[in-house]
Amino acid sequence: MTDMSSTPPAQPPVPGPPPAGRKPSRRKAWLTHGATALVALLFGAAIGGGGESGAAAGSSSPAPAVTVTRTAAGEPEPAVTVTETVTAKPKPVKKSGPPSSFSGEGQYLVGEDIQAGTYRTSGPEKDSIIPNCYWARLKDASGELTAIIANDNIQGQGRVTVNKGEYFKTSGCQEWQKVG
């Protein structure tokens, strides 16, 4: 027969340090903080980025009047108050318009796609197999032969004057630049 009284009763395990090799993930902390910062940035931008108050972007409306109040220092009661009204004048904005130079390939509406005036090209594209530069002034974009006002095939430098409302077609040419 075995004596059970000599065996000590079972003790609950004592909590110790965490198992070796398992550290909290720094990557997870960075991702959590980064995601929180991104959400805060987007939320702030959504609240603060309400746009302009009724004015179209790029419009040049006059700036509001600014009132500056100056009080003379060192004066006993009653103090003298000087008020000035200053109106800020915005700098004139250069109106954007059609470019003054354009590619040697394409069809352009004069006055909308390009400016009216005289343009110059250095001639056919340099890497062209057939050195030929074609241009045409057109009264409309129909593609019909009757739409041609004037046209030419040039081997060297060339100039052409185009008027507002005409179409200008070019093919195989180097860039056209406005000269007048």
C-alpha positions in Angstrom: 0.0 0.0 0.0 1.3 3.4 -0.9 1.1 6.4 1.4 -0.5 9.3 -0.4 0.0 11.8 2.3 3.7 12.2 1.5 3.1 13.5 -2.1 2.8 17.3 -2.1 -0.4 18.7 -3.7 -0.1 20.0 -7.3 0.8 23.7 -7.5 -0.6 26.1 -10.2 2.0 27.3 -12.7 3.7 30.5 -11.9 3.6 33.2 -14.6 7.0 33.9 -16.1 8.5 35.9 -18.9 7.0 35.5 -22.4 8.4 32.7 -24.5 11.8 33.6 -26.1 11.9 34.7 -29.7 8.5 36.5 -29.8 8.7 40.3 -29.7 5.9 42.7 -30.5 6.0 43.5 -34.3 7.5 46.9 -35.1 6.2 46.6 -38.6 2.6 46.2 -37.3 3.1 49.3 -35.2 4.4 51.3 -38.2 1.5 50.2 -40.4 -1.1 51.0 -37.7 0.4 54.5 -37.1 0.9 55.2 -40.8 -2.7 54.1 -41.7 -4.0 56.3 -38.9 -2.0 59.3 -40.1 -3.2 58.8 -43.7 -6.9 58.6 -42.7 -6.4 61.8 -40.6 -4.8 63.6 -43.5 -7.5 62.6 -45.9 -10.2 63.5 -43.4 -8.6 66.9 -42.8 -8.2 67.6 -46.5 -11.9 66.7 -47.1 -13.0 69.1 -44.4 -10.6 71.9 -45.2 -10.6 71.5 -49.0 -14.0 72.9 -49.7 -12.8 74.8 -52.8 -13.3 78.4 -53.6 -16.4 80.2 -52.3 -18.4 80.7 -55.5 -15.6 82.1 -57.6 -14.4 80.3 -60.7 -10.8 79.0 -60.6 -8.5 81.5 -62.2 -10.9 84.4 -62.2 -9.4 87.7 -61.4 -11.9 89.3 -59.2 -10.7 92.3 -57.0 -9.4 91.4 -53.6 -11.4 92.5 -50.6 -10.5 95.8 -48.8 -8.2 95.4 -45.9 -8.6 97.7 -42.8 -5.5 98.5 -40.7 -5.9 100.1 -37.3 -3.0 101.8 -35.7 -3.0 103.2 -32.2 -0.5 105.9 -31.2 1.7 104.6 -28.3 2.7 106.6 -25.2 -0.3 108.9 -25.3 -2.4 109.3 -22.1 -6.1 108.7 -22.2 -7.9 109.2 -24.7 -5.7 107.4 -27.2 -5.7 108.5 -30.9 -6.8 105.9 -33.4 -5.8 106.1 -37.0 -7.6 104.0 -39.6 -6.4 103.4 -43.1 -8.2 101.4 -45.8 -5.9 99.6 -48.3 -7.3 97.9 -51.4 -5.0 95.2 -52.7 -4.9 95.1 -56.5 -4.2 91.7 -58.1 -1.5 91.4 -60.7 -3.0 91.1 -64.2 -3.2 87.5 -65.2 -2.0 86.7 -68.7 -4.9 85.1 -70.5 -4.0 81.6 -71.7 -4.7 81.0 -75.4 -3.6 78.8 -78.2 0.1 77.9 -78.3 2.5 79.8 -80.6 4.2 76.6 -81.8 2.9 73.1 -82.6 3.8 69.7 -84.0 4.3 69.1 -87.8 1.7 66.4 -87.8 -2.1 67.1 -87.4 -5.0 69.3 -88.2 -5.5 72.5 -86.2 -8.4 75.0 -85.9 -6.8 78.5 -86.1 -7.8 80.7 -83.2 -8.7 77.7 -81.0 -5.9 75.1 -81.4 -3.2 77.5 -82.7 -2.9 81.3 -82.9 -3.6 83.2 -86.2 -0.4 84.5 -87.8 2.6 83.5 -89.8 4.4 80.3 -89.0 7.8 78.9 -90.1 9.1 75.3 -90.3 12.6 74.0 -90.9 11.2 71.6 -93.5 10.6 67.8 -93.6 11.2 65.6 -90.6 14.9 64.7 -90.4 14.3 60.9 -90.0 11.8 60.8 -92.8 12.3 58.2 -95.6 10.8 60.5 -98.1 11.8 64.1 -97.3 8.5 65.8 -97.9 6.6 68.3 -95.8 2.9 68.9 -96.7 0.7 71.7 -95.5 -2.8 72.9 -96.4 -5.0 75.8 -95.3 -8.6 74.6 -95.3 -11.9 76.4 -95.0 -13.5 73.5 -93.1 -12.6 70.1 -91.7 -14.7 68.1 -94.3 -11.6 66.5 -96.0 -13.0 67.4 -99.4 -10.8 68.9 -102.1 -13.1 71.9 -102.3 -12.1 72.8 -98.7 -8.5 73.6 -99.7 -7.7 77.3 -99.7 -4.0 76.8 -100.4 -1.4 73.9 -100.0 2.1 73.0 -100.8 4.8 70.3 -100.6 8.1 71.7 -99.4 11.6 70.2 -99.4 13.2 72.9 -97.3 12.2 75.7 -95.0 8.7 77.0 -95.4 6.3 79.8 -94.2 2.5 80.0 -94.2 0.1 82.6 -92.9 -3.2 81.3 -91.4 -6.3 83.3 -90.4 -8.7 82.8 -87.5 -11.5 80.3 -88.4 -9.4 78.3 -91.0 -8.1 74.9 -90.4 -4.4 74.1 -90.9 -3.3 70.6 -91.8 0.4 69.5 -91.8 2.1 66.2 -92.4 5.8 65.1 -92.3 7.0 68.6 -91.2 9.2 69.6 -88.3 7.7 71.8 -85.6 5.9 75.0 -86.8 6.8 78.2 -84.8 5.0 81.5 -84.9 7.2 84.3 -86.5 4.6 87.0 -87.0 
